[in-house]
Amino acid sequence: MDFLSLDYRDPLYGFFLLFAVVVIIYATNYWARFFKRRDDKQSIEKFIKTFDTSSSFSEYKQMIQKQNLPTESIILMALSYDRNGEYEKSIEIYLTLLKTTFDNKQRRNILTLLGKTYYRAGFLYKSRDILLATLKIYPKNEEALTYLISIYESLREYNKAIEILKVLENINGDMSDKKLYFNVLYILHDAILTNNEKIEKIISLGIKNKIIQRKLFEFITIKNLELSEDILKYFDFNNIIDLIWDHEEELFSKKLIQENKLLSEIYTAKGKYNFSDKSDNFELNTLIKLSKLKDKSADLSFTYSCKKCKNVFPLYFYRCPVCKNINSASVEITLTRREYETGSFV
């Protein structure tokens, strides 16, 4: 072993030794990558076989192979079927592509599209399994992670959704609103906690938060519970004006209504009290004026727009049905006609 001695001073010796180390490292990395790609390919093919049950599968395989179409064109065809609700055809095309495509990036995209199609078709467990398999191979697939959160929300596995959010947080930064939302859902659906314990836990998460206020207000109205005025004073009633308006029973003490500007305007517009003469809100101001004239022909209706994607929906959402963003809903008020009255001003 004298030829490895550190006392050997020939500079060529050091050069060849360094060269040998570099070659060994390169060869090791190359074969490691080679075996990983092979294992990934085998893993995908094995996974695909569990979904390969369609009798018409060969039809799409032959069509794709014979026509020698670009992958992008085939994906567009699958997306077209998906948009038209023909999920089975879309799924068959994606499965065919996975068998005939060997580019890693394309496989990742196709697997994600396949998981999304199963999700839209209502097969949540299949969608979950595909997206989880995708993440084992491509752990930073943000789209797969986002859809997994929606799936866990639908399955009421809120603790798993929170775990996925922690992964996304490492990629995209702060996810506090989203984690807060799922923590509230986790508390509300905890079968062990009493109603009062649920309220206490939710309040402890931060009563001034919009998500907390709305979820808490929905919970107490559904369960016919009460909140102290010490808690209610933290509420921004603009965030729940639709819930207040549509609730027939009186939810607040006369004292609180009189002391709070917005509540006094709402209940004056509803004709319950006469605490306000006007409002900065056009719709409420109109109803206040009509109420003074004993005219009950007008009403309020509400729509909800997403601040991120600008889509509008008839029902409130905590997660946008289109762009999947949480806490992006904005309440839009519209003046509508409730009933026809002779001499009505509306």
C-alpha positions in Angstrom: 0.0 0.0 0.0 3.0 2.3 -0.2 1.7 3.7 -3.5 -1.1 5.4 -1.5 1.2 7.0 1.0 0.6 10.7 1.6 4.4 11.1 1.4 4.3 10.4 -2.3 5.2 13.7 -3.9 4.8 13.1 -7.7 2.2 15.7 -8.9 1.0 13.2 -11.6 0.1 10.8 -8.8 -2.2 13.4 -7.2 -3.8 14.3 -10.6 -4.6 10.6 -11.4 -5.9 10.0 -7.9 -8.2 13.0 -8.2 -9.3 11.9 -11.7 -10.1 8.4 -10.4 -12.2 9.8 -7.6 -14.2 12.0 -10.0 -14.8 9.1 -12.3 -16.0 6.9 -9.4 -18.4 9.6 -8.2 -19.7 10.3 -11.6 -20.2 6.6 -12.3 -21.9 6.1 -9.0 -24.3 9.0 -9.6 -25.1 7.9 -13.1 -26.0 4.4 -12.1 -28.0 5.7 -9.1 -30.0 7.9 -11.5 -30.4 5.0 -13.9 -31.8 2.6 -11.3 -34.0 5.3 -9.9 -35.5 6.0 -13.3 -36.0 2.3 -13.9 -37.7 1.9 -10.5 -39.9 5.0 -11.1 -40.9 3.6 -14.5 -41.7 0.1 -13.0 -43.6 1.8 -10.1 -45.8 3.8 -12.6 -46.5 0.9 -14.8 -47.4 -1.3 -11.8 -49.6 1.4 -10.5 -51.3 1.9 -13.9 -52.3 -1.8 -14.1 -54.6 -1.3 -11.1 -56.7 1.1 -13.2 -56.3 -0.6 -16.5 -59.8 -2.2 -16.7 -61.5 -0.5 -19.6 -62.6 -2.9 -22.4 -62.1 -0.1 -25.0 -58.5 0.7 -23.9 -56.9 -0.9 -26.9 -59.0 1.3 -29.2 -57.2 4.5 -27.9 -53.8 2.8 -27.8 -54.1 1.8 -31.5 -55.4 5.2 -32.5 -52.5 7.1 -30.7 -49.9 4.7 -32.0 -51.1 4.6 -35.6 -51.6 8.3 -36.0 -48.3 9.1 -34.3 -49.9 12.2 -32.8 -47.9 14.6 -30.6 -48.4 14.1 -26.9 -49.7 17.7 -26.5 -52.5 17.0 -29.1 -53.6 13.9 -27.4 -53.7 15.7 -24.0 -55.9 18.4 -25.7 -58.3 15.7 -26.9 -58.5 14.2 -23.3 -59.1 17.6 -21.9 -61.9 18.2 -24.4 -63.6 14.9 -23.2 -63.0 16.0 -19.6 -64.7 19.4 -20.2 -67.7 17.7 -21.8 -68.1 15.3 -18.8 -66.9 12.2 -20.8 -64.6 11.3 -18.0 -64.2 7.6 -19.0 -62.8 8.5 -22.4 -60.5 11.1 -20.9 -59.2 8.5 -18.3 -58.6 5.9 -21.0 -56.5 8.4 -23.1 -54.4 9.3 -20.1 -53.8 5.6 -19.2 -52.8 5.0 -22.8 -50.4 7.9 -22.8 -48.8 6.7 -19.6 -48.0 3.4 -21.3 -46.6 5.0 -24.4 -44.8 8.1 -22.9 -41.4 7.8 -21.2 -40.5 11.4 -20.6 -40.5 12.0 -16.8 -41.9 15.5 -17.0 -44.7 14.4 -19.3 -45.5 11.4 -17.1 -45.8 13.7 -14.1 -48.2 16.0 -15.9 -50.3 13.1 -17.2 -50.6 11.5 -13.8 -51.7 14.8 -12.3 -54.3 15.2 -15.1 -55.5 11.7 -14.5 -55.9 12.4 -10.8 -57.8 15.6 -11.5 -60.2 13.8 -13.9 -61.0 11.1 -11.3 -61.6 14.0 -8.8 -64.0 15.8 -11.2 -65.8 12.5 -11.9 -66.4 12.0 -8.2 -64.0 9.1 -7.6 -62.3 10.7 -4.7 -60.4 7.7 -3.4 -59.0 6.8 -6.8 -58.0 10.4 -7.3 -56.3 10.4 -3.9 -54.4 7.2 -4.7 -53.1 8.5 -8.0 -52.1 11.9 -6.7 -50.3 10.2 -3.7 -48.5 7.9 -6.1 -47.5 11.0 -8.2 -46.1 12.6 -5.1 -44.0 9.6 -4.2 -42.2 10.1 -7.5 -42.4 13.9 -7.8 -42.8 15.3 -4.2 -43.0 19.0 -5.2 -46.0 18.6 -7.5 -47.9 21.7 -6.3 -51.0 20.9 -8.3 -51.3 17.4 -6.9 -50.8 18.8 -3.4 -53.6 21.4 -3.9 -56.0 18.8 -5.2 -55.2 16.4 -2.4 -56.2 19.1 0.1 -59.6 19.4 -1.6 -60.0 15.7 -1.5 -59.2 15.4 2.2 -61.6 18.3 2.8 -64.4 16.4 1.0 -63.5 13.2 2.9 -63.5 15.3 6.2 -59.9 14.1 6.9 -58.9 17.6 8.0 -55.8 16.6 9.9 -54.3 15.1 6.7 -55.2 18.3 4.8 -53.2 20.3 7.4 -50.2 18.0 6.9 -50.3 18.6 3.1 -50.5 22.4 3.8 -47.3 22.1 5.8 -45.6 20.6 2.8 -47.0 23.4 0.5 -45.8 26.0 3.1 -42.2 24.9 2.5 -42.7 25.5 -1.2 -44.9 28.6 -1.4 -44.6 30.3 2.0 -47.3 31.3 4.5 -50.4 29.1 4.6 -51.8 30.5 7.9 -55.3 31.2 6.6 -55.7 27.8 5.0 -54.4 26.0 8.1 -56.7 28.1 10.3 -59.7 27.1 8.1 -58.9 23.4 8.5 -58.2 23.7 12.2 -61.7 25.2 12.6 -63.3 22.4 10.6 -61.3 19.8 12.6 -62.7 21.3 15.8 -66.3 21.6 14.6 -66.4 17.9 13.4 -64.7 16.5 16.6 -67.3 14.1 17.9 -65.8 14.1 21.4 -66.0 17.9 22.2 -69.1 19.5 23.5 -70.6 22.5 21.8 -69.2 24.9 24.4 -65.8 23.3 24.2 -65.9 23.7 20.4 -66.7 27.4 20.8 -63.9 27.9 23.3 -61.4 26.2 21.1 -62.5 28.2 18.0 -62.3 31.5 19.9 -58.8 30.6 21.1 -57.7 30.5 17.4 -58.3 34.2 17.0 -61.8 35.8 17.2 -60.9 38.7 15.0 -60.3 36.5 12.0 -63.0 36.5 9.2 -63.0 32.7 8.9 -63.4 32.3 12.7 -66.2 34.8 12.9 -68.3 33.4 10.1 -67.8 29.7 11.0 -68.6 30.5 14.7 -71.7 32.6 13.8 -73.0 29.8 11.5 -72.4 27.2 14.3 -74.2 29.1 17.0 -77.2 29.9 14.8 -77.5 26.3 13.6 -77.2 25.0 17.2 -79.3 27.8 18.7 -76.5 28.7 21.1 -75.6 32.1 22.4 -72.5 34.2 22.3 -71.7 36.8 24.9 -71.6 40.4 23.9 -68.0 40.5 25.1 -67.3 38.1 22.2 -69.7 39.7 19.7 -68.0 43.1 20.0 -65.0 41.8 18.2 -67.1 40.8 15.1 -67.0 42.7 11.9 -70.7 42.4 10.9 -69.9 43.4 7.3 -68.5 39.9 6.9 -71.7 38.2 8.0 -74.3 40.7 6.8 -76.0 38.0 4.6 -76.3 35.7 7.6 -77.8 38.4 9.7 -80.2 39.5 7.0 -81.5 36.0 6.2 -82.0 35.0 9.8 -85.6 35.5 10.9 -85.0 35.5 14.6 -83.4 38.3 16.4 -79.8 37.4 17.2 -78.6 40.3 19.3 -79.8 42.3 22.3 -81.6 45.5 21.6 -78.8 47.4 23.4 -76.1 45.9 21.1 -78.2 46.7 18.0 -78.6 50.3 19.1 -74.9 50.7 19.9 -73.5 49.1 16.7 -73.9 51.4 13.6 -74.2 48.6 11.0 -76.6 46.5 13.2 -78.8 49.5 13.8 -79.0 50.1 10.0 -79.7 46.4 9.2 -82.5 46.1 11.7 -84.0 49.5 10.7 -83.9 48.3 7.1 -85.6 45.1 8.1 -88.3 47.1 9.9 -87.6 45.8 13.3 -86.4 49.0 14.9 -86.1 52.7 14.1 -82.6 53.3 15.2 -81.1 54.7 12.0 -82.1 57.4 9.5 -79.6 56.5 6.8 -76.7 54.3 5.8 -73.6 54.8 3.7 -74.5 51.5 2.0 -76.8 52.4 -1.0 -79.0 49.2 -0.7 -79.4 49.5 3.1 -80.1 53.3 2.8 -82.8 52.6 0.2 -84.5 50.0 2.4 -84.3 52.4 5.4 -86.1 55.1 3.4 -88.7 52.6 2.3 -89.1 51.3 5.8 -89.9 54.8 7.0 -92.7 54.8 4.4 -94.0 51.4 5.5 -93.1 50.0 2.1 -92.0 46.4 2.3 -91.7 45.6 -1.4 -87.9 45.6 -1.5 -85.4 43.0 -0.2 -81.8 42.2 -0.3 -80.2 39.3 -2.2 -76.5 38.3 -2.0 -74.0 36.9 -4.4 -70.4 35.9 -3.7 -67.4 36.7 -5.9 -63.9 35.3 -5.6 -61.3 38.0 -5.1 -58.7 35.9 -6.9 -60.4 34.5 -10.0 -63.4 37.0 -10.1 -66.0 34.2 -10.6 -69.4 34.8 -9.1 -71.5 32.3 -7.2 -75.0 32.2 -5.6 -73.8 30.6 -2.4 -71.1 31.5 0.1 -67.8 29.6 -0.2 -64.8 29.2 2.1 -62.9 27.6 -0.8 -63.5 28.9 -4.3 -65.0 26.2 -6.5 -62.9 27.3 -9.4 -59.5 28.4 -8.3 -59.6 26.5 -4.9 -58.4 29.6 -3.0 -59.5 29.8 0.7 -60.9 32.9 2.3 -61.3 34.7 -1.0 -65.1 35.3 -1.0 -66.5 38.8 -1.2 -70.1 39.4 -0.3 -72.0 41.4 -3.0 -75.4 43.0 -2.0 -78.2 43.6 -4.5 -81.5 45.4 -4.1 -84.3 43.2 -5.3 -88.1 43.3 -5.4 -89.8 41.1 -2.8 -93.5 41.5 -3.7 -95.7 43.8 -5.6 -97.6 46.5 -3.6 -99.9 49.2 -4.9 -98.1 52.5 -4.5 -94.8 50.9 -4.0 -91.7 53.0 -4.7 -89.8 50.0 -6.1 
